Amino acid sequence: MVEAADFLALCLTSTDAVRVTSSDLTRAVEGGEVVAARLGASQLVDERLRERHFGLFQGTNHRRTVSWTGRASAVALAHGGVERRAEVVRRTLAALADLDPAMTHVVVAHGELFRLLPGGSAVGEVANGQVLLWDGRSVQRL
């Protein structure tokens, strides 16, 4: 996260109004604090930027989910209380739409969240600390 924060600080040196907004989950809050400190920016926390909730499967990996359900099908996941992708996209886009358009925003959240947004599938895997660009229409790699 420190490398990403340094990269962002370099990219945004001529930008006056910067705000960091993060998911309320610990990893994103802590990453947001690092970025905000490097940028000398304030930080907001927004629960709508949480990663997808996986219900009964929360905190497990794909292999364990398949072993429990016999298959990782949409039916098995739905019965496990997994948040629908459309809901993740809806709440994420709502959070992004509420950001002040007069400011430059750094959003610290979770990889799958960005992959579900328009253009996100082209981004592929998103590593921790990965810097992506959201231009209001789609997600892109920098």
C-alpha positions, -999 to +999 in steps of 0.1 A: +000+000+000+029+024+007+041+020-029+006+028-042+003+058-019+037+071-031+026+067-067-007+085-061+011+113-042+034+118-073+004+117-097-017+141-077+010+167-066-006+195-087-041+186-075-055+209-047-086+192-035-081+155-028-102+132-006-097+096+002-128+074+006-125+038+017-146+008+025-153+004+062-136-029+064-103-029+083-079-036+054-094-007+033-095+017+062-059+011+071-049+014+034-069+046+032-051+060+062-017+054+046-028+070+013-045+100+031-013+106+052+009+106+020-015+130+002-022+152+032-059+145+025-089+138+046-105+104+047-141+093+046-154+058+052-184+045+033-198+010+040-213+009+005-177+003-008-175-031+011-166-061-009-193-085-019-208-104+011-206-142+007-232-151+033-225-186+048-193-187+027-178-155+040-142-159+048-137-191+029-120-198-004-135-212-036-122-247-030-139-249+005-172-235-009-173-262-036-166-289-010-195-277+011-220-273-018-208-299-042-205-273-069-201-235-070-234-229-089-256-198-087-282-219-069-258-230-042-245-195-037-279-180-036-290-205-009-259-195+011-270-158+013-244-145-011-250-109-021-261-106-058-236-090-081-262-065-093-267-053-057-229-048-053-228-028-085-258-007-075-245+003-040-210+009-054-222+032-082-244+050-056-213+056-034-193+068-063-221+091-075-222+108-041-186+118-043-180+156-046-173+163-083-153+193-074-126+171-058-103+144-069-111+112-051-089+082-042-112+053-034-096+025-014-117-007-017-116-043-027-106-058-060-138-077-068-158-045-063-139-028-091-141-059-114-179-058-112-181-022-124-184-013-161-151-020-178-139-039-147-138-073-163-111-060-187-090-051-157-085-087-147-071-096-113-066-067-090-038-070-065-037-054-031-026-018-035-034-018-072-042+017-086-071+019-110-089+048-127-127+053-125-136+080-150-173+080-142-181+054-168-156+026-165-127+012-146-093+012-162-057+004-153-034+034-151 
